[in-house]
Amino acid sequence: MITPIQDKEWVHPLSLILLREGNMSNDNNDKTIEVSQSDLLNAFFHLKLHEQHFATQESVDNLKERFLDFSARTDSNFEKVDESFKRVDAEFKEVRAEIKEVRTEIKDLSNKTDENFKELSNRMDTQFRWVLGLMVSGIIALVAQHFI
């Protein structure tokens, strides 16, 4: 009969065999343990299964840790990309505002140029009339002097 173990920690299968009643004999004050071959094979089998379970659990823990690290890095990368998009969006807004300012300045300059051209055109018309009038007067004076 196997003595029940109260705590939930894993117990080596060979220690379970030692807990059996009547397995120890006292011949010549030497303590020997009698273990059947099937019990020994069973214990080694359970030991290997336990080692495999811990190796598998360690692999799962490593995989979980790597996944959590990857997830954290991915979240960090997405946050960096989001910040970059926000900066680019802000820069686009600034550029759009600057373009609007430049358009306004160009329109103002165009209006001033049109006004200056009209004013110059009016002056030239007035001056052209004076010059034309002077030329006609000069030609008349020459012709009149030639006939007199």
C-alpha positions in Angstrom: 0.0 0.0 0.0 1.3 3.5 -0.9 1.3 6.1 1.8 -0.6 9.2 0.5 1.4 12.4 0.2 -0.4 15.5 1.4 1.5 18.4 -0.3 1.0 18.9 -4.0 4.6 19.0 -5.0 5.9 16.4 -7.3 7.4 13.3 -5.7 10.0 11.1 -7.3 8.5 7.8 -8.3 11.3 5.8 -6.6 10.4 7.5 -3.3 6.8 6.2 -3.7 8.2 2.7 -3.9 10.2 3.3 -0.7 7.0 4.3 1.1 5.4 1.0 0.6 5.0 -1.1 3.6 7.1 -4.2 4.0 9.8 -3.4 1.4 12.6 -3.2 3.9 14.2 -6.2 5.6 16.8 -6.3 8.5 19.2 -9.0 7.6 22.5 -8.8 9.6 21.6 -5.2 10.5 22.0 -4.2 6.8 19.1 -2.3 5.5 18.2 -3.4 2.0 15.4 -2.4 -0.1 13.5 -5.0 -2.2 12.0 -3.5 -5.3 10.3 -5.6 -8.0 11.5 -5.2 -11.5 8.1 -4.0 -12.7 7.9 -1.4 -10.0 11.4 -0.2 -10.9 10.5 0.0 -14.6 7.3 1.8 -13.7 9.2 4.3 -11.6 11.7 5.0 -14.4 8.9 5.3 -16.9 7.1 7.8 -14.7 10.4 9.6 -14.1 10.9 10.0 -17.9 7.3 11.1 -18.3 7.8 13.7 -15.6 11.1 14.9 -17.2 9.3 15.2 -20.5 6.4 17.1 -18.9 8.8 19.6 -17.3 10.7 19.9 -20.6 7.4 20.5 -22.4 6.3 22.9 -19.7 9.6 24.8 -20.0 9.2 25.0 -23.7 5.6 26.3 -23.3 6.8 28.8 -20.7 9.7 29.9 -23.0 7.3 30.2 -25.9 4.8 32.2 -23.8 7.6 34.5 -22.7 8.8 35.0 -26.2 5.2 35.7 -27.4 4.6 38.2 -24.6 7.9 39.9 -25.5 7.0 39.9 -29.2 3.6 41.3 -28.3 5.1 44.1 -26.2 7.6 44.9 -29.0 4.7 44.9 -31.6 2.6 47.2 -29.4 5.6 49.5 -29.0 6.2 49.5 -32.7 2.6 50.3 -33.4 2.7 53.2 -30.9 5.9 54.5 -32.7 4.2 54.3 -36.1 1.1 56.0 -34.7 3.2 58.8 -33.3 5.0 59.1 -36.7 1.6 59.4 -38.5 0.5 62.1 -36.0 3.7 64.0 -36.7 3.3 63.7 -40.4 -0.3 64.7 -40.2 0.7 67.8 -38.1 3.3 68.7 -40.7 0.8 68.3 -43.5 -1.5 70.7 -41.7 1.3 73.2 -41.3 2.2 72.9 -45.0 -1.4 73.4 -46.0 -1.6 76.5 -43.8 1.6 77.9 -45.4 0.3 77.1 -48.9 -2.9 79.1 -48.1 -0.7 82.0 -46.8 1.4 81.9 -50.0 -1.8 81.8 -52.2 -3.1 84.9 -50.4 0.2 86.7 -50.8 0.2 85.8 -54.5 -3.3 87.1 -55.0 -2.4 90.3 -53.2 0.6 90.8 -55.4 -1.4 90.0 -58.5 -4.0 92.6 -57.5 -1.3 95.1 -56.8 0.4 94.4 -60.1 -3.0 94.7 -61.9 -3.6 98.1 -60.2 -0.1 99.3 -61.0 -0.5 98.2 -64.7 -3.8 100.0 -65.0 -2.3 103.1 -63.4 0.7 102.9 -65.7 -1.6 102.4 -68.7 -3.6 105.4 -67.7 -0.5 107.5 -67.3 0.8 106.2 -70.6 -2.4 107.1 -72.3 -2.3 110.6 -70.9 1.4 111.0 -71.8 0.8 109.5 -75.2 -1.9 112.1 -75.8 0.4 114.9 -74.7 3.2 113.5 -76.9 0.9 113.0 -79.8 -0.5 116.5 -79.3 3.0 118.0 -79.2 4.1 116.2 -82.3 1.0 117.3 -84.2 1.6 120.9 -83.0 5.2 120.7 -84.0 4.4 119.4 -87.5 1.7 122.1 -87.9 4.2 124.7 -86.8 6.8 123.4 -89.3 4.4 123.3 -92.1 3.1 126.7 -91.3 6.6 128.1 -91.2 7.4 126.5 -94.5 4.5 128.1 -96.2 4.9 131.5 -94.7 
